[in-house]
Amino acid sequence: MITAIVLINAAHGKVGRVAETLADMPEVSEAYSVGGNYDVIAILRVRTNEDIAALVTERMAVMDGIERTETLIAFRTYSRHDLESIFSM
């Protein structure tokens, strides 16, 4: 499974609609409205890089309210659970 983080700039007044639409997509495990340089962050979990490309460039790019995206591909996951298992040895 490949994880990607998509940083999204949304049109004024469309943050909630964008986040809700993304959250309804099966490939999007989580969508967050955030403060800072971006308005919404979507966490994608897909099988292939081609799935990321199709989702971001074909489906998200044409969504009403999305003005710009930046996509980050996760190489490795570090979670509290993983760190606890390392330090419990």
Gaussian input, Z-matrix of N, CA and C with variables (Angstrom, degrees):
# hf/3-21g

backbone

0 1
 N
 C     1     B1
 C     2     B2     1     A1
 N     3     B3     2     A2     1     D1
 C     4     B4     3     A3     2     D2
 C     5     B5     4     A4     3     D3
 N     6     B6     5     A5     4     D4
 C     7     B7     6     A6     5     D5
 C     8     B8     7     A7     6     D6
 N     9     B9     8     A8     7     D7
 C    10    B10     9     A9     8     D8
 C    11    B11    10    A10     9     D9
 N    12    B12    11    A11    10    D10
 C    13    B13    12    A12    11    D11
 C    14    B14    13    A13    12    D12
 N    15    B15    14    A14    13    D13
 C    16    B16    15    A15    14    D14
 C    17    B17    16    A16    15    D15
 N    18    B18    17    A17    16    D16
 C    19    B19    18    A18    17    D17
 C    20    B20    19    A19    18    D18
 N    21    B21    20    A20    19    D19
 C    22    B22    21    A21    20    D20
 C    23    B23    22    A22    21    D21
 N    24    B24    23    A23    22    D22
 C    25    B25    24    A24    23    D23
 C    26    B26    25    A25    24    D24
 N    27    B27    26    A26    25    D25
 C    28    B28    27    A27    26    D26
 C    29    B29    28    A28    27    D27
 N    30    B30    29    A29    28    D28
 C    31    B31    30    A30    29    D29
 C    32    B32    31    A31    30    D30
 N    33    B33    32    A32    31    D31
 C    34    B34    33    A33    32    D32
 C    35    B35    34    A34    33    D33
 N    36    B36    35    A35    34    D34
 C    37    B37    36    A36    35    D35
 C    38    B38    37    A37    36    D36
 N    39    B39    38    A38    37    D37
 C    40    B40    39    A39    38    D38
 C    41    B41    40    A40    39    D39
 N    42    B42    41    A41    40    D40
 C    43    B43    42    A42    41    D41
 C    44    B44    43    A43    42    D42
 N    45    B45    44    A44    43    D43
 C    46    B46    45    A45    44    D44
 C    47    B47    46    A46    45    D45
 N    48    B48    47    A47    46    D46
 C    49    B49    48    A48    47    D47
 C    50    B50    49    A49    48    D48
 N    51    B51    50    A50    49    D49
 C    52    B52    51    A51    50    D50
 C    53    B53    52    A52    51    D51
 N    54    B54    53    A53    52    D52
 C    55    B55    54    A54    53    D53
 C    56    B56    55    A55    54    D54
 N    57    B57    56    A56    55    D55
 C    58    B58    57    A57    56    D56
 C    59    B59    58    A58    57    D57
 N    60    B60    59    A59    58    D58
 C    61    B61    60    A60    59    D59
 C    62    B62    61    A61    60    D60
 N    63    B63    62    A62    61    D61
 C    64    B64    63    A63    62    D62
 C    65    B65    64    A64    63    D63
 N    66    B66    65    A65    64    D64
 C    67    B67    66    A66    65    D65
 C    68    B68    67    A67    66    D66
 N    69    B69    68    A68    67    D67
 C    70    B70    69    A69    68    D68
 C    71    B71    70    A70    69    D69
 N    72    B72    71    A71    70    D70
 C    73    B73    72    A72    71    D71
 C    74    B74    73    A73    72    D72
 N    75    B75    74    A74    73    D73
 C    76    B76    75    A75    74    D74
 C    77    B77    76    A76    75    D75
 N    78    B78    77    A77    76    D76
 C    79    B79    78    A78    77    D77
 C    80    B80    79    A79    78    D78
 N    81    B81    80    A80    79    D79
 C    82    B82    81    A81    80    D80
 C    83    B83    82    A82    81    D81
 N    84    B84    83    A83    82    D82
 C    85    B85    84    A84    83    D83
 C    86    B86    85    A85    84    D84
 N    87    B87    86    A86    85    D85
 C    88    B88    87    A87    86    D86
 C    89    B89    88    A88    87    D87
 N    90    B90    89    A89    88    D88
 C    91    B91    90    A90    89    D89
 C    92    B92    91    A91    90    D90
 N    93    B93    92    A92    91    D91
 C    94    B94    93    A93    92    D92
 C    95    B95    94    A94    93    D93
 N    96    B96    95    A95    94    D94
 C    97    B97    96    A96    95    D95
 C    98    B98    97    A97    96    D96
 N    99    B99    98    A98    97    D97
 C   100   B100    99    A99    98    D98
 C   101   B101   100   A100    99    D99
 N   102   B102   101   A101   100   D100
 C   103   B103   102   A102   101   D101
 C   104   B104   103   A103   102   D102
 N   105   B105   104   A104   103   D103
 C   106   B106   105   A105   104   D104
 C   107   B107   106   A106   105   D105
 N   108   B108   107   A107   106   D106
 C   109   B109   108   A108   107   D107
 C   110   B110   109   A109   108   D108
 N   111   B111   110   A110   109   D109
 C   112   B112   111   A111   110   D110
 C   113   B113   112   A112   111   D111
 N   114   B114   113   A113   112   D112
 C   115   B115   114   A114   113   D113
 C   116   B116   115   A115   114   D114
 N   117   B117   116   A116   115   D115
 C   118   B118   117   A117   116   D116
 C   119   B119   118   A118   117   D117
 N   120   B120   119   A119   118   D118
 C   121   B121   120   A120   119   D119
 C   122   B122   121   A121   120   D120
 N   123   B123   122   A122   121   D121
 C   124   B124   123   A123   122   D122
 C   125   B125   124   A124   123   D123
 N   126   B126   125   A125   124   D124
 C   127   B127   126   A126   125   D125
 C   128   B128   127   A127   126   D126
 N   129   B129   128   A128   127   D127
 C   130   B130   129   A129   128   D128
 C   131   B131   130   A130   129   D129
 N   132   B132   131   A131   130   D130
 C   133   B133   132   A132   131   D131
 C   134   B134   133   A133   132   D132
 N   135   B135   134   A134   133   D133
 C   136   B136   135   A135   134   D134
 C   137   B137   136   A136   135   D135
 N   138   B138   137   A137   136   D136
 C   139   B139   138   A138   137   D137
 C   140   B140   139   A139   138   D138
 N   141   B141   140   A140   139   D139
 C   142   B142   141   A141   140   D140
 C   143   B143   142   A142   141   D141
 N   144   B144   143   A143   142   D142
 C   145   B145   144   A144   143   D143
 C   146   B146   145   A145   144   D144
 N   147   B147   146   A146   145   D145
 C   148   B148   147   A147   146   D146
 C   149   B149   148   A148   147   D147
 N   150   B150   149   A149   148   D148
 C   151   B151   150   A150   149   D149
 C   152   B152   151   A151   150   D150
 N   153   B153   152   A152   151   D151
 C   154   B154   153   A153   152   D152
 C   155   B155   154   A154   153   D153
 N   156   B156   155   A155   154   D154
 C   157   B157   156   A156   155   D155
 C   158   B158   157   A157   156   D156
 N   159   B159   158   A158   157   D157
 C   160   B160   159   A159   158   D158
 C   161   B161   160   A160   159   D159
 N   162   B162   161   A161   160   D160
 C   163   B163   162   A162   161   D161
 C   164   B164   163   A163   162   D162
 N   165   B165   164   A164   163   D163
 C   166   B166   165   A165   164   D164
 C   167   B167   166   A166   165   D165
 N   168   B168   167   A167   166   D166
 C   169   B169   168   A168   167   D167
 C   170   B170   169   A169   168   D168
 N   171   B171   170   A170   169   D169
 C   172   B172   171   A171   170   D170
 C   173   B173   172   A172   171   D171
 N   174   B174   173   A173   172   D172
 C   175   B175   174   A174   173   D173
 C   176   B176   175   A175   174   D174
 N   177   B177   176   A176   175   D175
 C   178   B178   177   A177   176   D176
 C   179   B179   178   A178   177   D177
 N   180   B180   179   A179   178   D178
 C   181   B181   180   A180   179   D179
 C   182   B182   181   A181   180   D180
 N   183   B183   182   A182   181   D181
 C   184   B184   183   A183   182   D182
 C   185   B185   184   A184   183   D183
 N   186   B186   185   A185   184   D184
 C   187   B187   186   A186   185   D185
 C   188   B188   187   A187   186   D186
 N   189   B189   188   A188   187   D187
 C   190   B190   189   A189   188   D188
 C   191   B191   190   A190   189   D189
 N   192   B192   191   A191   190   D190
 C   193   B193   192   A192   191   D191
 C   194   B194   193   A193   192   D192
 N   195   B195   194   A194   193   D193
 C   196   B196   195   A195   194   D194
 C   197   B197   196   A196   195   D195
 N   198   B198   197   A197   196   D196
 C   199   B199   198   A198   197   D197
 C   200   B200   199   A199   198   D198
 N   201   B201   200   A200   199   D199
 C   202   B202   201   A201   200   D200
 C   203   B203   202   A202   201   D201
 N   204   B204   203   A203   202   D202
 C   205   B205   204   A204   203   D203
 C   206   B206   205   A205   204   D204
 N   207   B207   206   A206   205   D205
 C   208   B208   207   A207   206   D206
 C   209   B209   208   A208   207   D207
 N   210   B210   209   A209   208   D208
 C   211   B211   210   A210   209   D209
 C   212   B212   211   A211   210   D210
 N   213   B213   212   A212   211   D211
 C   214   B214   213   A213   212   D212
 C   215   B215   214   A214   213   D213
 N   216   B216   215   A215   214   D214
 C   217   B217   216   A216   215   D215
 C   218   B218   217   A217   216   D216
 N   219   B219   218   A218   217   D217
 C   220   B220   219   A219   218   D218
 C   221   B221   220   A220   219   D219
 N   222   B222   221   A221   220   D220
 C   223   B223   222   A222   221   D221
 C   224   B224   223   A223   222   D222
 N   225   B225   224   A224   223   D223
 C   226   B226   225   A225   224   D224
 C   227   B227   226   A226   225   D225
 N   228   B228   227   A227   226   D226
 C   229   B229   228   A228   227   D227
 C   230   B230   229   A229   228   D228
 N   231   B231   230   A230   229   D229
 C   232   B232   231   A231   230   D230
 C   233   B233   232   A232   231   D231
 N   234   B234   233   A233   232   D232
 C   235   B235   234   A234   233   D233
 C   236   B236   235   A235   234   D234
 N   237   B237   236   A236   235   D235
 C   238   B238   237   A237   236   D236
 C   239   B239   238   A238   237   D237
 N   240   B240   239   A239   238   D238
 C   241   B241   240   A240   239   D239
 C   242   B242   241   A241   240   D240
 N   243   B243   242   A242   241   D241
 C   244   B244   243   A243   242   D242
 C   245   B245   244   A244   243   D243
 N   246   B246   245   A245   244   D244
 C   247   B247   246   A246   245   D245
 C   248   B248   247   A247   246   D246
 N   249   B249   248   A248   247   D247
 C   250   B250   249   A249   248   D248
 C   251   B251   250   A250   249   D249
 N   252   B252   251   A251   250   D250
 C   253   B253   252   A252   251   D251
 C   254   B254   253   A253   252   D252
 N   255   B255   254   A254   253   D253
 C   256   B256   255   A255   254   D254
 C   257   B257   256   A256   255   D255
 N   258   B258   257   A257   256   D256
 C   259   B259   258   A258   257   D257
 C   260   B260   259   A259   258   D258
 N   261   B261   260   A260   259   D259
 C   262   B262   261   A261   260   D260
 C   263   B263   262   A262   261   D261
 N   264   B264   263   A263   262   D262
 C   265   B265   264   A264   263   D263
 C   266   B266   265   A265   264   D264

   B1=1.4521
   B2=1.5253
   B3=1.3137
   B4=1.4614
   B5=1.5212
   B6=1.3361
   B7=1.4539
   B8=1.5176
   B9=1.3195
   B10=1.4599
   B11=1.5158
   B12=1.3183
   B13=1.4527
   B14=1.5218
   B15=1.3254
   B16=1.4553
   B17=1.5261
   B18=1.3283
   B19=1.4550
   B20=1.5263
   B21=1.3178
   B22=1.4632
   B23=1.5247
   B24=1.3340
   B25=1.4634
   B26=1.5202
   B27=1.3193
   B28=1.4613
   B29=1.5282
   B30=1.3131
   B31=1.4586
   B32=1.5268
   B33=1.3146
   B34=1.4641
   B35=1.5275
   B36=1.3214
   B37=1.4536
   B38=1.5279
   B39=1.3187
   B40=1.4667
   B41=1.5239
   B42=1.3145
   B43=1.4689
   B44=1.5244
   B45=1.3155
   B46=1.4662
   B47=1.5102
   B48=1.3167
   B49=1.4676
   B50=1.5319
   B51=1.3375
   B52=1.4696
   B53=1.5152
   B54=1.3352
   B55=1.4734
   B56=1.5287
   B57=1.3194
   B58=1.4703
   B59=1.5262
   B60=1.3285
   B61=1.4642
   B62=1.5221
   B63=1.3266
   B64=1.4748
   B65=1.5234
   B66=1.3259
   B67=1.4649
   B68=1.5245
   B69=1.3297
   B70=1.4620
   B71=1.5239
   B72=1.3263
   B73=1.4650
   B74=1.5249
   B75=1.3255
   B76=1.4682
   B77=1.5270
   B78=1.3167
   B79=1.4766
   B80=1.5208
   B81=1.3171
   B82=1.4649
   B83=1.5242
   B84=1.3332
   B85=1.4609
   B86=1.5235
   B87=1.3406
   B88=1.4572
   B89=1.5164
   B90=1.3084
   B91=1.4592
   B92=1.5251
   B93=1.3164
   B94=1.4602
   B95=1.5164
   B96=1.3207
   B97=1.4576
   B98=1.5235
   B99=1.3328
   B100=1.4598
   B101=1.5250
   B102=1.3204
   B103=1.4542
   B104=1.5160
   B105=1.3105
   B106=1.4617
   B107=1.5166
   B108=1.3192
   B109=1.4635
   B110=1.5258
   B111=1.3118
   B112=1.4645
   B113=1.5239
   B114=1.3238
   B115=1.4572
   B116=1.5201
   B117=1.3310
   B118=1.4613
   B119=1.5215
   B120=1.3261
   B121=1.4661
   B122=1.5176
   B123=1.3324
   B124=1.4634
   B125=1.5249
   B126=1.3241
   B127=1.4572
   B128=1.5268
   B129=1.3192
   B130=1.4622
   B131=1.5179
   B132=1.3111
   B133=1.4690
   B134=1.5297
   B135=1.3345
   B136=1.4660
   B137=1.5286
   B138=1.3173
   B139=1.4661
   B140=1.5251
   B141=1.3331
   B142=1.4669
   B143=1.5261
   B144=1.3301
   B145=1.4639
   B146=1.5236
   B147=1.3284
   B148=1.4592
   B149=1.5323
   B150=1.3386
   B151=1.4669
   B152=1.5307
   B153=1.3336
   B154=1.4682
   B155=1.5209
   B156=1.3233
   B157=1.4652
   B158=1.5178
   B159=1.3157
   B160=1.4628
   B161=1.5253
   B162=1.3129
   B163=1.4638
   B164=1.5289
   B165=1.3323
   B166=1.4621
   B167=1.5283
   B168=1.3295
   B169=1.4673
   B170=1.5153
   B171=1.3162
   B172=1.4670
   B173=1.5222
   B174=1.3242
   B175=1.4666
   B176=1.5211
   B177=1.3332
   B178=1.4582
   B179=1.5298
   B180=1.3075
   B181=1.4649
   B182=1.5271
   B183=1.3076
   B184=1.4673
   B185=1.5342
   B186=1.3307
   B187=1.4664
   B188=1.5206
   B189=1.3158
   B190=1.4510
   B191=1.5236
   B192=1.3177
   B193=1.4626
   B194=1.5148
   B195=1.3268
   B196=1.4660
   B197=1.5230
   B198=1.3396
   B199=1.4615
   B200=1.5218
   B201=1.3318
   B202=1.4657
   B203=1.5151
   B204=1.3377
   B205=1.4623
   B206=1.5186
   B207=1.3103
   B208=1.4626
   B209=1.5255
   B210=1.3259
   B211=1.4585
   B212=1.5213
   B213=1.3229
   B214=1.4571
   B215=1.5206
   B216=1.3218
   B217=1.4622
   B218=1.5240
   B219=1.3168
   B220=1.4681
   B221=1.5270
   B222=1.3164
   B223=1.4596
   B224=1.5213
   B225=1.3252
   B226=1.4579
   B227=1.5223
   B228=1.3212
   B229=1.4591
   B230=1.5204
   B231=1.3086
   B232=1.4582
   B233=1.5214
   B234=1.2971
   B235=1.4596
   B236=1.5173
   B237=1.3074
   B238=1.4690
   B239=1.5224
   B240=1.3103
   B241=1.4662
   B242=1.5184
   B243=1.3422
   B244=1.4624
   B245=1.5233
   B246=1.3337
   B247=1.4622
   B248=1.5236
   B249=1.3250
   B250=1.4574
   B251=1.5204
   B252=1.3314
   B253=1.4673
   B254=1.5271
   B255=1.3251
   B256=1.4687
   B257=1.5186
   B258=1.3505
   B259=1.4574
   B260=1.5384
   B261=1.3122
   B262=1.4628
   B263=1.5320
   B264=1.3048
   B265=1.4773
   B266=1.5002
   A1=108.56
   A2=116.15
   A3=122.48
   A4=108.41
   A5=115.68
   A6=121.31
   A7=108.33
   A8=115.95
   A9=121.88
   A10=108.32
   A11=114.81
   A12=121.73
   A13=106.12
   A14=116.61
   A15=120.47
   A16=108.35
   A17=115.39
   A18=123.10
   A19=106.99
   A20=117.00
   A21=120.75
   A22=111.34
   A23=115.03
   A24=121.56
   A25=106.64
   A26=115.31
   A27=121.20
   A28=110.29
   A29=115.08
   A30=120.62
   A31=109.54
   A32=115.43
   A33=121.23
   A34=110.36
   A35=115.77
   A36=121.36
   A37=114.85
   A38=118.23
   A39=120.76
   A40=113.95
   A41=117.72
   A42=121.07
   A43=111.41
   A44=117.56
   A45=120.94
   A46=112.64
   A47=116.65
   A48=120.83
   A49=110.93
   A50=116.84
   A51=120.59
   A52=110.12
   A53=117.23
   A54=121.00
   A55=111.08
   A56=117.57
   A57=120.67
   A58=111.77
   A59=117.19
   A60=120.87
   A61=110.55
   A62=116.46
   A63=120.56
   A64=110.88
   A65=116.95
   A66=120.82
   A67=112.11
   A68=117.17
   A69=121.07
   A70=113.71
   A71=117.31
   A72=120.89
   A73=109.41
   A74=118.52
   A75=119.94
   A76=113.95
   A77=118.20
   A78=120.90
   A79=112.70
   A80=117.36
   A81=122.07
   A82=108.06
   A83=115.78
   A84=118.60
   A85=111.53
   A86=116.99
   A87=121.34
   A88=109.43
   A89=116.89
   A90=122.93
   A91=107.30
   A92=116.29
   A93=122.03
   A94=110.05
   A95=117.82
   A96=120.00
   A97=105.57
   A98=116.50
   A99=120.66
   A100=110.37
   A101=115.30
   A102=121.52
   A103=109.05
   A104=116.74
   A105=120.68
   A106=110.83
   A107=116.30
   A108=121.51
   A109=113.28
   A110=117.15
   A111=121.83
   A112=109.03
   A113=115.33
   A114=120.63
   A115=113.16
   A116=116.17
   A117=122.11
   A118=108.44
   A119=115.82
   A120=121.83
   A121=107.28
   A122=115.12
   A123=120.70
   A124=108.66
   A125=115.97
   A126=122.16
   A127=107.14
   A128=115.93
   A129=121.54
   A130=109.95
   A131=116.28
   A132=121.86
   A133=105.93
   A134=114.74
   A135=120.57
   A136=109.64
   A137=115.89
   A138=120.88
   A139=113.74
   A140=117.88
   A141=119.88
   A142=111.31
   A143=115.22
   A144=119.91
   A145=110.93
   A146=116.52
   A147=120.45
   A148=110.85
   A149=116.49
   A150=120.23
   A151=110.86
   A152=116.63
   A153=120.44
   A154=109.28
   A155=115.93
   A156=120.30
   A157=111.20
   A158=117.22
   A159=120.71
   A160=110.98
   A161=116.68
   A162=120.28
   A163=110.97
   A164=116.61
   A165=119.97
   A166=111.87
   A167=117.65
   A168=119.15
   A169=114.23
   A170=117.76
   A171=119.08
   A172=112.92
   A173=117.83
   A174=119.51
   A175=112.84
   A176=117.00
   A177=119.32
   A178=111.97
   A179=117.46
   A180=121.18
   A181=112.83
   A182=116.87
   A183=119.97
   A184=112.85
   A185=116.88
   A186=120.01
   A187=110.93
   A188=115.46
   A189=120.64
   A190=109.37
   A191=116.54
   A192=120.73
   A193=114.10
   A194=118.56
   A195=119.88
   A196=108.20
   A197=115.28
   A198=120.51
   A199=112.23
   A200=116.77
   A201=120.49
   A202=109.10
   A203=116.75
   A204=120.90
   A205=110.21
   A206=114.81
   A207=123.01
   A208=105.70
   A209=116.44
   A210=120.87
   A211=110.82
   A212=115.57
   A213=123.23
   A214=108.41
   A215=117.61
   A216=122.53
   A217=107.71
   A218=116.78
   A219=121.00
   A220=109.33
   A221=116.35
   A222=121.37
   A223=111.96
   A224=115.95
   A225=121.36
   A226=108.05
   A227=115.83
   A228=120.95
   A229=109.99
   A230=115.42
   A231=122.51
   A232=106.22
   A233=116.38
   A234=119.16
   A235=108.88
   A236=115.43
   A237=120.01
   A238=109.49
   A239=117.32
   A240=121.33
   A241=110.77
   A242=117.63
   A243=121.24
   A244=111.02
   A245=116.96
   A246=120.27
   A247=110.99
   A248=117.84
   A249=120.53
   A250=110.82
   A251=117.69
   A252=119.90
   A253=110.73
   A254=118.29
   A255=121.21
   A256=109.55
   A257=117.33
   A258=121.01
   A259=113.64
   A260=117.50
   A261=118.96
   A262=111.82
   A263=117.37
   A264=120.72
   A265=112.72
   D1=134.01
   D2=178.98
   D3=-104.06
   D4=135.88
   D5=176.70
   D6=-110.01
   D7=134.60
   D8=174.15
   D9=-131.03
   D10=147.13
   D11=177.02
   D12=-113.12
   D13=124.14
   D14=-179.91
   D15=-110.94
   D16=119.73
   D17=178.08
   D18=-93.73
   D19=127.81
   D20=-168.71
   D21=-127.12
   D22=133.83
   D23=167.62
   D24=-99.28
   D25=124.70
   D26=-178.58
   D27=-107.62
   D28=155.48
   D29=175.87
   D30=-65.87
   D31=152.32
   D32=179.89
   D33=-55.35
   D34=128.10
   D35=177.93
   D36=82.21
   D37=3.89
   D38=-176.77
   D39=-115.07
   D40=7.16
   D41=-176.86
   D42=-58.42
   D43=-50.44
   D44=-178.49
   D45=-60.67
   D46=-44.55
   D47=-179.73
   D48=-64.20
   D49=-42.60
   D50=178.49
   D51=-61.98
   D52=-48.54
   D53=-178.09
   D54=-62.03
   D55=-42.68
   D56=179.96
   D57=-66.02
   D58=-41.16
   D59=178.44
   D60=-63.40
   D61=-43.71
   D62=178.07
   D63=-63.02
   D64=-44.29
   D65=-177.54
   D66=-61.31
   D67=-24.78
   D68=178.57
   D69=-80.38
   D70=-10.62
   D71=179.68
   D72=-79.33
   D73=133.87
   D74=-177.27
   D75=-62.82
   D76=-26.88
   D77=-179.53
   D78=-79.19
   D79=-14.34
   D80=-178.40
   D81=-95.36
   D82=112.01
   D83=-178.93
   D84=-80.49
   D85=-30.43
   D86=179.55
   D87=-151.87
   D88=148.22
   D89=172.70
   D90=-134.82
   D91=132.53
   D92=-177.32
   D93=-124.73
   D94=136.63
   D95=164.56
   D96=-86.80
   D97=136.56
   D98=-173.21
   D99=-137.30
   D100=163.95
   D101=173.02
   D102=-100.88
   D103=159.45
   D104=179.22
   D105=117.19
   D106=-147.91
   D107=-176.15
   D108=-74.06
   D109=-15.95
   D110=-179.60
   D111=-122.98
   D112=161.92
   D113=-178.16
   D114=-104.08
   D115=-34.02
   D116=-177.44
   D117=-138.70
   D118=142.68
   D119=171.94
   D120=-122.14
   D121=129.75
   D122=177.50
   D123=-115.83
   D124=133.77
   D125=176.09
   D126=-101.49
   D127=117.95
   D128=-179.61
   D129=-102.70
   D130=140.93
   D131=173.38
   D132=-130.60
   D133=111.98
   D134=-174.53
   D135=-136.74
   D136=171.32
   D137=-178.05
   D138=-85.08
   D139=-34.41
   D140=-174.46
   D141=-136.86
   D142=162.49
   D143=174.35
   D144=-63.34
   D145=-32.45
   D146=177.72
   D147=-62.45
   D148=-34.67
   D149=176.65
   D150=-63.94
   D151=-38.51
   D152=176.85
   D153=-64.24
   D154=-47.50
   D155=-178.77
   D156=-58.64
   D157=-45.84
   D158=-179.17
   D159=-64.49
   D160=-44.01
   D161=-177.78
   D162=-64.63
   D163=-48.33
   D164=-174.84
   D165=-74.74
   D166=-47.46
   D167=-172.83
   D168=-86.18
   D169=-23.29
   D170=-178.42
   D171=-103.93
   D172=-41.28
   D173=-175.95
   D174=-94.94
   D175=-47.76
   D176=-177.33
   D177=-73.77
   D178=-36.61
   D179=-176.74
   D180=-61.90
   D181=-25.76
   D182=-178.91
   D183=-101.03
   D184=1.11
   D185=179.61
   D186=-67.90
   D187=136.00
   D188=175.19
   D189=-62.80
   D190=126.08
   D191=176.62
   D192=105.17
   D193=-19.89
   D194=177.77
   D195=-89.50
   D196=122.26
   D197=-179.14
   D198=-100.60
   D199=-34.25
   D200=-176.06
   D201=-158.20
   D202=146.26
   D203=175.57
   D204=-132.69
   D205=155.92
   D206=170.67
   D207=-135.41
   D208=125.89
   D209=-173.95
   D210=-109.70
   D211=130.67
   D212=177.21
   D213=-114.54
   D214=132.24
   D215=177.35
   D216=-98.13
   D217=128.27
   D218=179.04
   D219=-81.96
   D220=131.48
   D221=176.71
   D222=-88.20
   D223=-44.51
   D224=-175.33
   D225=-145.73
   D226=146.45
   D227=179.42
   D228=-101.79
   D229=132.46
   D230=172.85
   D231=-122.34
   D232=119.65
   D233=179.00
   D234=-128.17
   D235=166.51
   D236=178.35
   D237=-56.04
   D238=-40.75
   D239=179.43
   D240=-60.80
   D241=-45.11
   D242=179.38
   D243=-63.58
   D244=-42.80
   D245=-178.54
   D246=-67.18
   D247=-38.65
   D248=178.54
   D249=-62.24
   D250=-39.61
   D251=-179.57
   D252=-68.66
   D253=-33.42
   D254=178.70
   D255=-66.58
   D256=-47.05
   D257=-174.78
   D258=-79.92
   D259=-8.28
   D260=-179.97
   D261=-88.10
   D262=-1.30
   D263=-179.14
   D264=-70.37

